[in-house]
Amino acid sequence: MPRVTTKGQVTIPKAIREALGIEPGDEVEFKQTESGYELRKEKPTTAEGQDPFEKYRGSADSDETMPERMRRLRGEYPRDIGSDSDDDVDSGAEV
């Protein structure tokens, strides 16, 4: 049975963490019920109580396909395909 530390901390047993989907850094809530308290996993919030991901919603709207977007983000886009240039081919000559 878990014990409360002098700092008021307790380890949530692994089976309960897994059942609730609780991971390190998650926020939990203790809700009073008629029979005691419930432990609930909460959605992430900022210090002001707002959704921290809200500012990013819609920021990925684009006409690009996902492969096109990934090539652009990796610096591979636009890519020359079928180039006749041999500049990138190692001729084996010593310099």
N, CA, C and O atoms as a GROMACS GRO file, in nm:
protein
  380
    1MET      N    1   0.085  -0.118   0.000
    1MET     CA    2   0.000   0.000   0.000
    1MET      C    3   0.090   0.125   0.000
    1MET      O    4   0.181   0.134   0.082
    2PRO      N    5   0.066   0.220  -0.090
    2PRO     CA    6   0.146   0.342  -0.095
    2PRO      C    7   0.134   0.424   0.032
    2PRO      O    8   0.029   0.426   0.096
    3ARG      N    9   0.242   0.493   0.067
    3ARG     CA   10   0.242   0.581   0.185
    3ARG      C   11   0.267   0.724   0.141
    3ARG      O   12   0.332   0.749   0.039
    4VAL      N   13   0.214   0.818   0.218
    4VAL     CA   14   0.232   0.959   0.191
    4VAL      C   15   0.366   1.003   0.250
    4VAL      O   16   0.397   0.970   0.365
    5THR      N   17   0.446   1.077   0.171
    5THR     CA   18   0.575   1.126   0.219
    5THR      C   19   0.555   1.250   0.305
    5THR      O   20   0.443   1.302   0.316
    6THR      N   21   0.663   1.298   0.366
    6THR     CA   22   0.654   1.420   0.448
    6THR      C   23   0.617   1.542   0.365
    6THR      O   24   0.570   1.642   0.418
    7LYS      N   25   0.639   1.534   0.233
    7LYS     CA   26   0.602   1.643   0.143
    7LYS      C   27   0.459   1.627   0.089
    7LYS      O   28   0.416   1.707   0.006
    8GLY      N   29   0.386   1.526   0.136
    8GLY     CA   30   0.249   1.505   0.091
    8GLY      C   31   0.240   1.432  -0.042
    8GLY      O   32   0.135   1.434  -0.107
    9GLN      N   33   0.347   1.368  -0.084
    9GLN     CA   34   0.350   1.298  -0.212
    9GLN      C   35   0.320   1.150  -0.193
    9GLN      O   36   0.350   1.092  -0.088
   10VAL      N   37   0.262   1.090  -0.296
   10VAL     CA   38   0.235   0.947  -0.295
   10VAL      C   39   0.261   0.894  -0.435
   10VAL      O   40   0.236   0.962  -0.534
   11THR      N   41   0.310   0.773  -0.444
   11THR     CA   42   0.332   0.709  -0.573
   11THR      C   43   0.204   0.639  -0.615
   11THR      O   44   0.149   0.557  -0.541
   12ILE      N   45   0.156   0.672  -0.735
   12ILE     CA   46   0.038   0.606  -0.790
   12ILE      C   47   0.084   0.473  -0.846
   12ILE      O   48   0.175   0.470  -0.930
   13PRO      N   49   0.025   0.362  -0.803
   13PRO     CA   50   0.068   0.232  -0.853
   13PRO      C   51   0.062   0.224  -1.006
   13PRO      O   52  -0.026   0.284  -1.069
   14LYS      N   53   0.155   0.150  -1.063
   14LYS     CA   54   0.169   0.140  -1.208
   14LYS      C   55   0.040   0.096  -1.276
   14LYS      O   56   0.003   0.152  -1.379
   15ALA      N   57  -0.029  -0.002  -1.222
   15ALA     CA   58  -0.153  -0.052  -1.284
   15ALA      C   59  -0.258   0.059  -1.293
   15ALA      O   60  -0.332   0.067  -1.391
   16ILE      N   61  -0.265   0.143  -1.191
   16ILE     CA   62  -0.362   0.254  -1.192
   16ILE      C   63  -0.319   0.360  -1.292
   16ILE      O   64  -0.402   0.413  -1.365
   17ARG      N   65  -0.188   0.393  -1.296
   17ARG     CA   66  -0.138   0.492  -1.394
   17ARG      C   67  -0.168   0.446  -1.535
   17ARG      O   68  -0.210   0.525  -1.619
   18GLU      N   69  -0.145   0.318  -1.562
   18GLU     CA   70  -0.172   0.264  -1.696
   18GLU      C   71  -0.320   0.267  -1.727
   18GLU      O   72  -0.359   0.302  -1.839
   19ALA      N   73  -0.404   0.230  -1.631
   19ALA     CA   74  -0.549   0.228  -1.654
   19ALA      C   75  -0.604   0.368  -1.681
   19ALA      O   76  -0.695   0.384  -1.762
   20LEU      N   77  -0.547   0.469  -1.614
   20LEU     CA   78  -0.593   0.607  -1.633
   20LEU      C   79  -0.517   0.679  -1.744
   20LEU      O   80  -0.554   0.790  -1.783
   21GLY      N   81  -0.411   0.617  -1.796
   21GLY     CA   82  -0.330   0.682  -1.900
   21GLY      C   83  -0.247   0.796  -1.847
   21GLY      O   84  -0.218   0.891  -1.920
   22ILE      N   85  -0.207   0.788  -1.720
   22ILE     CA   86  -0.128   0.894  -1.657
   22ILE      C   87   0.020   0.871  -1.687
   22ILE      O   88   0.073   0.762  -1.664
   23GLU      N   89   0.084   0.977  -1.738
   23GLU     CA   90   0.227   0.972  -1.769
   23GLU      C   91   0.298   1.085  -1.695
   23GLU      O   92   0.232   1.178  -1.649
   24PRO      N   93   0.431   1.078  -1.682
   24PRO     CA   94   0.504   1.186  -1.614
   24PRO      C   95   0.470   1.323  -1.674
   24PRO      O   96   0.471   1.340  -1.796
   25GLY      N   97   0.442   1.418  -1.587
   25GLY     CA   98   0.409   1.554  -1.631
   25GLY      C   99   0.260   1.579  -1.647
   25GLY      O  100   0.219   1.694  -1.660
   26ASP      N  101   0.179   1.474  -1.645
   26ASP     CA  102   0.034   1.492  -1.658
   26ASP      C  103  -0.022   1.557  -1.531
   26ASP      O  104   0.034   1.544  -1.422
   27GLU      N  105  -0.132   1.628  -1.548
   27GLU     CA  106  -0.202   1.689  -1.436
   27GLU      C  107  -0.315   1.598  -1.394
   27GLU      O  108  -0.384   1.539  -1.478
   28VAL      N  109  -0.335   1.585  -1.263
   28VAL     CA  110  -0.444   1.503  -1.210
   28VAL      C  111  -0.529   1.590  -1.117
   28VAL      O  112  -0.484   1.693  -1.066
   29GLU      N  113  -0.653   1.546  -1.097
   29GLU     CA  114  -0.746   1.618  -1.011
   29GLU      C  115  -0.798   1.520  -0.907
   29GLU      O  116  -0.821   1.403  -0.936
   30PHE      N  117  -0.816   1.569  -0.785
   30PHE     CA  118  -0.879   1.492  -0.679
   30PHE      C  119  -1.017   1.552  -0.661
   30PHE      O  120  -1.031   1.668  -0.621
   31LYS      N  121  -1.120   1.472  -0.690
   31LYS     CA  122  -1.258   1.520  -0.682
   31LYS      C  123  -1.328   1.451  -0.566
   31LYS      O  124  -1.329   1.328  -0.556
   32GLN      N  125  -1.388   1.533  -0.476
   32GLN     CA  126  -1.457   1.477  -0.361
   32GLN      C  127  -1.590   1.415  -0.403
   32GLN      O  128  -1.666   1.475  -0.479
   33THR      N  129  -1.615   1.294  -0.354
   33THR     CA  130  -1.741   1.224  -0.380
   33THR      C  131  -1.804   1.188  -0.246
   33THR      O  132  -1.745   1.213  -0.141
   34GLU      N  133  -1.921   1.130  -0.249
   34GLU     CA  134  -1.987   1.089  -0.124
   34GLU      C  135  -1.907   0.982  -0.050
   34GLU      O  136  -1.909   0.977   0.073
   35SER      N  137  -1.837   0.898  -0.126
   35SER     CA  138  -1.764   0.788  -0.064
   35SER      C  139  -1.616   0.818  -0.041
   35SER      O  140  -1.544   0.731   0.008
   36GLY      N  141  -1.569   0.937  -0.075
   36GLY     CA  142  -1.428   0.971  -0.058
   36GLY      C  143  -1.381   1.065  -0.166
   36GLY      O  144  -1.440   1.171  -0.186
   37TYR      N  145  -1.275   1.027  -0.237
   37TYR     CA  146  -1.219   1.109  -0.344
   37TYR      C  147  -1.194   1.023  -0.468
   37TYR      O  148  -1.169   0.903  -0.458
   38GLU      N  149  -1.203   1.087  -0.584
   38GLU     CA  150  -1.169   1.024  -0.711
   38GLU      C  151  -1.044   1.091  -0.764
   38GLU      O  152  -1.024   1.211  -0.747
   39LEU      N  153  -0.960   1.014  -0.828
   39LEU     CA  154  -0.842   1.065  -0.896
   39LEU      C  155  -0.872   1.065  -1.044
   39LEU      O  156  -0.909   0.962  -1.100
   40ARG      N  157  -0.856   1.180  -1.109
   40ARG     CA  158  -0.884   1.192  -1.252
   40ARG      C  159  -0.766   1.258  -1.323
   40ARG      O  160  -0.702   1.350  -1.271
   41LYS      N  161  -0.739   1.208  -1.443
   41LYS     CA  162  -0.640   1.273  -1.529
   41LYS      C  163  -0.706   1.393  -1.593
   41LYS      O  164  -0.818   1.383  -1.644
   42GLU      N  165  -0.639   1.506  -1.590
   42GLU     CA  166  -0.692   1.629  -1.648
   42GLU      C  167  -0.627   1.658  -1.782
   42GLU      O  168  -0.516   1.612  -1.810
   43LYS      N  169  -0.696   1.735  -1.865
   43LYS     CA  170  -0.638   1.781  -1.991
   43LYS      C  171  -0.529   1.883  -1.957
   43LYS      O  172  -0.541   1.953  -1.857
   44PRO      N  173  -0.424   1.892  -2.038
   44PRO     CA  174  -0.318   1.990  -2.010
   44PRO      C  175  -0.372   2.132  -2.015
   44PRO      O  176  -0.454   2.166  -2.100
   45THR      N  177  -0.324   2.215  -1.924
   45THR     CA  178  -0.364   2.356  -1.922
   45THR      C  179  -0.243   2.442  -1.892
   45THR      O  180  -0.142   2.394  -1.841
   46THR      N  181  -0.254   2.571  -1.925
   46THR     CA  182  -0.150   2.667  -1.890
   46THR      C  183  -0.176   2.715  -1.747
   46THR      O  184  -0.274   2.674  -1.686
   47ALA      N  185  -0.088   2.799  -1.695
   47ALA     CA  186  -0.106   2.854  -1.560
   47ALA      C  187  -0.237   2.932  -1.550
   47ALA      O  188  -0.296   2.943  -1.442
   48GLU      N  189  -0.284   2.985  -1.663
   48GLU     CA  190  -0.409   3.060  -1.666
   48GLU      C  191  -0.530   2.969  -1.684
   48GLU      O  192  -0.644   3.017  -1.687
   49GLY      N  193  -0.508   2.837  -1.695
   49GLY     CA  194  -0.617   2.742  -1.710
   49GLY      C  195  -0.666   2.725  -1.852
   49GLY      O  196  -0.776   2.674  -1.874
   50GLN      N  197  -0.586   2.766  -1.950
   50GLN     CA  198  -0.627   2.755  -2.090
   50GLN      C  199  -0.557   2.638  -2.158
   50GLN      O  200  -0.455   2.588  -2.110
   51ASP      N  201  -0.614   2.596  -2.270
   51ASP     CA  202  -0.558   2.486  -2.348
   51ASP      C  203  -0.427   2.534  -2.412
   51ASP      O  204  -0.430   2.628  -2.491
   52PRO      N  205  -0.312   2.473  -2.379
   52PRO     CA  206  -0.185   2.520  -2.433
   52PRO      C  207  -0.168   2.497  -2.582
   52PRO      O  208  -0.078   2.555  -2.644
   53PHE      N  209  -0.253   2.414  -2.643
   53PHE     CA  210  -0.241   2.384  -2.785
   53PHE      C  211  -0.334   2.470  -2.870
   53PHE      O  212  -0.327   2.464  -2.993
   54GLU      N  213  -0.420   2.548  -2.809
   54GLU     CA  214  -0.519   2.627  -2.882
   54GLU      C  215  -0.454   2.720  -2.983
   54GLU      O  216  -0.505   2.736  -3.094
   55LYS      N  217  -0.343   2.783  -2.946
   55LYS     CA  218  -0.279   2.879  -3.037
   55LYS      C  219  -0.226   2.812  -3.164
   55LYS      O  220  -0.200   2.881  -3.263
   56TYR      N  221  -0.208   2.680  -3.163
   56TYR     CA  222  -0.156   2.610  -3.280
   56TYR      C  223  -0.265   2.552  -3.369
   56TYR      O  224  -0.236   2.507  -3.479
   57ARG      N  225  -0.390   2.553  -3.324
   57ARG     CA  226  -0.498   2.496  -3.403
   57ARG      C  227  -0.513   2.572  -3.535
   57ARG      O  228  -0.523   2.694  -3.536
   58GLY      N  229  -0.515   2.498  -3.644
   58GLY     CA  230  -0.531   2.557  -3.776
   58GLY      C  231  -0.402   2.606  -3.837
   58GLY      O  232  -0.401   2.646  -3.953
   59SER      N  233  -0.291   2.604  -3.763
   59SER     CA  234  -0.165   2.655  -3.817
   59SER      C  235  -0.108   2.565  -3.926
   59SER      O  236  -0.020   2.608  -4.000
   60ALA      N  237  -0.156   2.442  -3.937
   60ALA     CA  238  -0.106   2.350  -4.039
   60ALA      C  239  -0.194   2.350  -4.163
   60ALA      O  240  -0.172   2.269  -4.253
   61ASP      N  241  -0.294   2.438  -4.169
   61ASP     CA  242  -0.380   2.443  -4.287
   61ASP      C  243  -0.296   2.478  -4.409
   61ASP      O  244  -0.224   2.578  -4.409
   62SER      N  245  -0.304   2.396  -4.513
   62SER     CA  246  -0.223   2.415  -4.631
   62SER      C  247  -0.281   2.334  -4.746
   62SER      O  248  -0.354   2.237  -4.723
   63ASP      N  249  -0.248   2.374  -4.869
   63ASP     CA  250  -0.288   2.296  -4.985
   63ASP      C  251  -0.184   2.189  -5.018
   63ASP      O  252  -0.206   2.106  -5.106
   64GLU      N  253  -0.070   2.190  -4.945
   64GLU     CA  254   0.035   2.092  -4.969
   64GLU      C  255  -0.007   1.955  -4.914
   64GLU      O  256  -0.081   1.946  -4.816
   65THR      N  257   0.041   1.851  -4.979
   65THR     CA  258   0.023   1.718  -4.924
   65THR      C  259   0.127   1.701  -4.813
   65THR      O  260   0.223   1.778  -4.805
   66MET      N  261   0.109   1.601  -4.730
   66MET     CA  262   0.205   1.579  -4.622
   66MET      C  263   0.345   1.549  -4.675
   66MET      O  264   0.441   1.603  -4.622
   67PRO      N  265   0.361   1.464  -4.779
   67PRO     CA  266   0.497   1.443  -4.832
   67PRO      C  267   0.560   1.572  -4.885
   67PRO      O  268   0.680   1.594  -4.867
   68GLU      N  269   0.480   1.657  -4.950
   68GLU     CA  270   0.534   1.785  -5.000
   68GLU      C  271   0.578   1.873  -4.884
   68GLU      O  272   0.685   1.934  -4.889
   69ARG      N  273   0.497   1.878  -4.780
   69ARG     CA  274   0.531   1.960  -4.663
   69ARG      C  275   0.658   1.910  -4.596
   69ARG      O  276   0.743   1.990  -4.558
   70MET      N  277   0.672   1.778  -4.582
   70MET     CA  278   0.790   1.723  -4.517
   70MET      C  279   0.916   1.749  -4.599
   70MET      O  280   1.020   1.781  -4.542
   71ARG      N  281   0.906   1.737  -4.733
   71ARG     CA  282   1.023   1.768  -4.817
   71ARG      C  283   1.063   1.914  -4.802
   71ARG      O  284   1.182   1.946  -4.793
   72ARG      N  285   0.964   2.004  -4.797
   72ARG     CA  286   0.994   2.147  -4.781
   72ARG      C  287   1.058   2.174  -4.646
   72ARG      O  288   1.155   2.249  -4.638
   73LEU      N  289   1.005   2.113  -4.540
   73LEU     CA  290   1.059   2.136  -4.406
   73LEU      C  291   1.200   2.079  -4.390
   73LEU      O  292   1.280   2.131  -4.313
   74ARG      N  293   1.229   1.972  -4.463
   74ARG     CA  294   1.362   1.911  -4.458
   74ARG      C  295   1.461   1.978  -4.552
   74ARG      O  296   1.579   1.943  -4.554
   75GLY      N  297   1.414   2.075  -4.629
   75GLY     CA  298   1.502   2.144  -4.722
   75GLY      C  299   1.523   2.066  -4.850
   75GLY      O  300   1.617   2.095  -4.924
   76GLU      N  301   1.439   1.968  -4.879
   76GLU     CA  302   1.452   1.886  -4.998
   76GLU      C  303   1.360   1.934  -5.110
   76GLU      O  304   1.350   1.867  -5.212
   77TYR      N  305   1.294   2.046  -5.093
   77TYR     CA  306   1.188   2.086  -5.186
   77TYR      C  307   1.214   2.226  -5.236
   77TYR      O  308   1.245   2.311  -5.153
   78PRO      N  309   1.203   2.259  -5.361
   78PRO     CA  310   1.181   2.165  -5.470
   78PRO      C  311   1.310   2.090  -5.501
   78PRO      O  312   1.419   2.142  -5.483
   79ARG      N  313   1.295   1.970  -5.545
   79ARG     CA  314   1.409   1.884  -5.571
   79ARG      C  315   1.419   1.863  -5.721
   79ARG      O  316   1.319   1.833  -5.787
   80ASP      N  317   1.540   1.877  -5.776
   80ASP     CA  318   1.562   1.853  -5.918
   80ASP      C  319   1.564   1.703  -5.942
   80ASP      O  320   1.646   1.632  -5.884
   81ILE      N  321   1.476   1.657  -6.026
   81ILE     CA  322   1.469   1.515  -6.058
   81ILE      C  323   1.512   1.497  -6.204
   81ILE      O  324   1.465   1.569  -6.291
   82GLY      N  325   1.598   1.402  -6.228
   82GLY     CA  326   1.643   1.375  -6.365
   82GLY      C  327   1.745   1.475  -6.415
   82GLY      O  328   1.755   1.497  -6.536
   83SER      N  329   1.820   1.536  -6.326
   83SER     CA  330   1.920   1.634  -6.364
   83SER      C  331   2.032   1.565  -6.441
   83SER      O  332   2.073   1.454  -6.406
   84ASP      N  333   2.083   1.630  -6.546
   84ASP     CA  334   2.192   1.574  -6.624
   84ASP      C  335   2.328   1.607  -6.565
   84ASP      O  336   2.431   1.567  -6.619
   85SER      N  337   2.329   1.680  -6.455
   85SER     CA  338   2.454   1.723  -6.394
   85SER      C  339   2.524   1.607  -6.327
   85SER      O  340   2.460   1.527  -6.259
   86ASP      N  341   2.657   1.598  -6.345
   86ASP     CA  342   2.735   1.496  -6.281
   86ASP      C  343   2.816   1.554  -6.164
   86ASP      O  344   2.911   1.492  -6.116
   87ASP      N  345   2.778   1.674  -6.120
   87ASP     CA  346   2.854   1.741  -6.014
   87ASP      C  347   2.855   1.661  -5.884
   87ASP      O  348   2.951   1.670  -5.808
   88ASP      N  349   2.751   1.585  -5.857
   88ASP     CA  350   2.741   1.513  -5.731
   88ASP      C  351   2.801   1.374  -5.738
   88ASP      O  352   2.806   1.304  -5.637
   89VAL      N  353   2.846   1.331  -5.856
   89VAL     CA  354   2.898   1.197  -5.873
   89VAL      C  355   3.047   1.197  -5.842
   89VAL      O  356   3.122   1.280  -5.893
   90ASP      N  357   3.088   1.102  -5.759
   90ASP     CA  358   3.231   1.090  -5.724
   90ASP      C  359   3.302   1.018  -5.837
   90ASP      O  360   3.274   0.901  -5.865
   91SER      N  361   3.396   1.087  -5.903
   91SER     CA  362   3.465   1.028  -6.017
   91SER      C  363   3.577   0.934  -5.974
   91SER      O  364   3.632   0.861  -6.056
   92GLY      N  365   3.610   0.936  -5.846
   92GLY     CA  366   3.716   0.849  -5.796
   92GLY      C  367   3.854   0.911  -5.810
   92GLY      O  368   3.952   0.851  -5.766
   93ALA      N  369   3.864   1.027  -5.870
   93ALA     CA  370   3.993   1.093  -5.887
   93ALA      C  371   4.038   1.154  -5.755
   93ALA      O  372   3.957   1.206  -5.678
   94GLU      N  373   4.170   1.144  -5.730
   94GLU     CA  374   4.224   1.204  -5.608
   94GLU      C  375   4.242   1.354  -5.627
   94GLU      O  376   4.274   1.401  -5.736
   95VAL      N  377   4.222   1.425  -5.518
   95VAL     CA  378   4.238   1.572  -5.523
   95VAL      C  379   4.364   1.612  -5.459
   95VAL      O  380   4.395   1.730  -5.453
   0.00000   0.00000   0.00000
